[in-house]
Amino acid sequence: MYELNKELKLLLLSHHEDLLRLSRAKAKAERLGLLEKVITTFIQSDALHKEQDIDNVSHAFSTLATESQKWVDTYVLQEQKSKTAVQAFLDSKLSSLKFLQQQPPKKSPVEAIHVGMLKGILNTLFKYDIIMNQNGDNSNIQEWITKVSTAYLHMCPIQGLSFLIQHLVHIRHISTWAIPLIQLNYNNFTQIAHGNNYTMLLALVFDKEVVWTEDDYLAVLDQMDMVTTCSGMMESASIEDVLSFSKQVMDIILVPLERRASFRNLSRRLSQITTQLAQLVYDKAGDTEEVDQGKLDDMMKEMIYTFADIERVPVGWSSLPNVPFMALSMKALWEVTCSLLSINSETTSQYLPHLLEHPPDTSAFQKSLNENQTQGFFLMSCLVNIATCIPPGVDDISQLDRMALACVTVISHALFMTAFVNEALRDIYYKDVRDGFGVVCSNHAFVTSLLFRWTVHHISLMEGMSIYLFRSLPLHRWVILRDDLVLLNSLFTNDETKGRQIQFAKYIVENLNFEYRNDSRDDNLAKSQPWAKRKLPFLGYDIHEDIAFMLLDACHKFQPLLTETGKKSNGGMEMVGAVVSSAVNTYMPLAEQVLLFKLPNAANTSLSKHQAFIRDFMKWAWKMVLRIKLYDCPVSSRAADIEKSINLPFLRLILNSNTSEESTLHASLLVYVSFMLTTTSRHFLRFESGNGWMKLLVILRRGKPDAVIHALCEMIPSFVYMHGDDFFNDESLSDLLIHMTQLKTDPGLVNAAKDVVKTKHDVPYYGTCGINLVIGSTIWQSKFIDDVSQLMEEGGAGFSYLDLVLHSWLKTLLRKPDWMWDTYCVAMVDCVCKIAFSLGNRVAYKMFIEEHKRMEATKNQNQANSQRITRFFNSVISGDGFPSLLVGEWSVLNIKANTFYKTPGIEKQQFWFAFEVLLMETVEEQAQREEIAKAIGVQMEKLLPPADNTITTTTDMNANANTTTTTTPVASPTTTSSTTTTTTTTTTNLDIAPIHKALNIPHKKPLEFFSIYRWAQHILVLPLDHPLLILYLQVFFTLYYESTSISTSENKTQQLVYGYTFFNKKPELISKLRDTIANIQTHYGQKMANLGHGSQAQADAYSLQQTYYSMWLWLGQTDILKSDFKPTTLPQHYSVPRLLGCYNTTKQPWHDFQLFWMDLVDMDDLEHSFLEYPWESSEKFQRVATPDDISSNLDTISLFRTQRYTPHQSTVVNLPSLDTALPAAKRNR
């Protein structure tokens, strides 16, 4: 180190002496003031004192104070003079540094001389800083040091920094003034080549001789910004250089963790920097394959072991969660794990079966946690991070990694024993460890099996904590094993099982994943459903089957079907019970292979509570079985053994016996499981011979109706695929449907369907009858079979399963006597009509024609053969009654108001069915409408004037008026009132009733039943946004503007519009209709405002709104009804092309379906809604995978308390500019 500057030394010595003299003078003045107060107080305390004495004392001390202040003023001037001398000396020296003007300065011998001069100056300043700090004020010295050091660092940044640090480490409280001088950051160190200099300076900062306070260290660390600096140096370096450099840096900064252990904040900060540097190294190593894993492991282990030594580093555990454990090799990770758990890595077995039987002793680990409970949370978090940094799949047989498997197992066991078994620690750590297990099990699902095994082993100790633990685990990702099922079964069937244990077992079963995988398919086609590959269930087929039998075993435990020894056997129940008992338990291991637990026997439970418990358990077992994919499982030999004993007497016994609900629920569950797992449900011939219909009836009436829905949805497509319509041709299907619609507990299976398919809509796709779920599911399957089988040709020729199923369902439903009076039956027919229409199939219309013919024939035959019955019911059935399929609402409780076929019915819900029926009736009555048209034409011909070529028609909409009003509509209709009127003279007020009555035609239809009335009546009750509403209105207006040809007096043919004459005496119906159309138009106007601008949905709503507006205008424009009116003269907003279509006398939509305004019906949406609806049993064949809600958490981020470095604005203070160091004169130049 350079010698002191002698000249500066003398100046500083003089300045120091002046400061001392000034300090002594100030102290003397203060003492004089204090002495005066003391003497004055003493004199005043004497009762005999005189005021003159006090005045004398004050005068004396005033004289002394004046003298003392003179000396203070003198010393102040001397101190200022010496300070100015030092400042002038420094300015003169800095002014001589001409090369500082060069950027950058050139190296020369002269520069070396000046550097030496500056070092001498700084040596002198630092020496007197220490002296003055002990004896007086050193603020001037620190200011001069900063000034000279700034110039020095601009000349030689690295060497100057080393020189300054060597001085600063011996000075305390540098955080208030010297921080800008420590430029140990990215300003000077940008490459790995600077690494040696950087580490050398780091060693100076963290040397044991440093006298800094904790605040000094923290300020220096902020100034150094080590993470950013090291990151920049590593960016373009090789991995070897990075490892070498990082090892040197960590060796330096790990030492103060122990040496400065009393500085807690400093220790935490250094630990944080260390883990961040380790992350930088790992990121760098991840970008290359040429990394020396051994060196990386050694560096990481040294850091981890330092943190783990809590006796030497009290806050070390708090940094463990932030260590990037994924940088370690598996061997090093195993060693670290064993070290943290205080077990021997060499002697601890890595063989999983041995580990499970003889887990390592972690008592030392638990003792350490007990002694350091606050820091223990971080250690537990660290162990969770170690487990999650191991890639998933370590338990996969194809890529088994014993060491990784053992590592995860040992950690899981240690955490479990600490947080849930150790009575001294579990109240402290149970919550954090529970959350940690959620992360571990998300990454390693097999840990759930281990936790279940350990929980069952300690179930008597854990009790309610068992459910608490498993509520946080992702059970939907748990692939449960058969060994787990054995333990689960023990919780159900153990004689001394407590209620909480059963509750725990039920929770496990409820939360297992019985659904399908979205990413895999079964390459083996199912024998019962061979038309396409199915999705694989998340749990294996064997697990599904075993769980079903396990539940049956539990039911047998609580409500056995066996009769007691010595009692009279109850039919076939005893034999069935024996078979059940043996078949259910065949898959279970022997008792000695399972660890059973003897628990206190709860024998004091009252009988009523016990029965309620059994009933609830049976219902719960049913609920679980319905979630199991039994139909996907292969045929079961165990189920076949049971089914041999389920004969017809046994089934009748279940149906007709008055046994308890618990027994019938158990028996029906037994029937269902055996039925679904045997060929009885897979092949129609076996179904017929195996009492399949009776079994379905037992399940329906004694079990769960939703089970019948599920079974039929699975079976019917299989039966149809292999046996055509044989299943539908069986009369037993009609009987079963009757039982389903008339089920007392759930008519129409409405509630059962809601349980099967959860929907967000108040009215699901299948409507108001739950049986429609079966219909829709089977139709979906038939459509899917057609798509994958490609049996039909492009032109539509060929065989179609869809046509077969649609026809078969309609045939079955129409086969029921008086089906049109059954609300649920009509709802089922409506469902078929809706689906058929959505898929572009016209089978319903064709079958309704045949059904109407059958009804007409039946009516004629009955009238011919049963005159007495007809006379007997004359008050009910009128002579001109019409057998319509559309009867509307009807009740036997009010026969007078709901006479059979006497008044037309209005269907207020099943509008798809009504559309097809009304369309059919419109076609059927065509001939009668033509007869009415002829009769009207004859009357009108008689009324024509001889020279008049124009037919003037009656257009009175207000009844019995001889003038009509022509309405000029407004843009937004709300009422039917007109704004301007014109008068047209009419020649007659035509009444259609006498004309109809005068007709003499066979099978004359009552006037009220004519379709134009029924279309209008249904339009009034249709929902505003119903897809068919536009088609209802199209048919109505086609009938309303229907015309016929008449001859004039000049033997010319003229078209006469007569359809509107049906409403001459019913103007109120037209008024209601026009108001309804106005409301519809307003509805779509509001809908347009709520839809996105420019969207297709908005464009469709606009088209409908404009069409409805045109219809509203049509009803208000009476000129349209005139024979000589030309629609082409109307403006564009009248939708003239559509109006012309309604005027067409040769092409009408009921004759040609292609003439319907299908451009206004979103057929794509109708088809998509049907195909995408979650029909029962359709999910396994869905080809579009839904997003997987399960996201793998492969990160080491724990749910525990962790310290994370959050990037923030740089804390580095830059070196002052050179201008601040140069004298003012030089700066001005």
Order of alpha helices (4+ residues) and beta strands (2+ residues): alpha-alpha-alpha-alpha-alpha-alpha-alpha-alpha-alpha-alpha-alpha-alpha-alpha-alpha-alpha-alpha-alpha-alpha-alpha-alpha-alpha-alpha-beta-beta-alpha-alpha-alpha-alpha-alpha-alpha-alpha-alpha-alpha-alpha-alpha-alpha-alpha-alpha-alpha-alpha-alpha-alpha-alpha-alpha-alpha-alpha-beta-beta-alpha-alpha-alpha-alpha-alpha
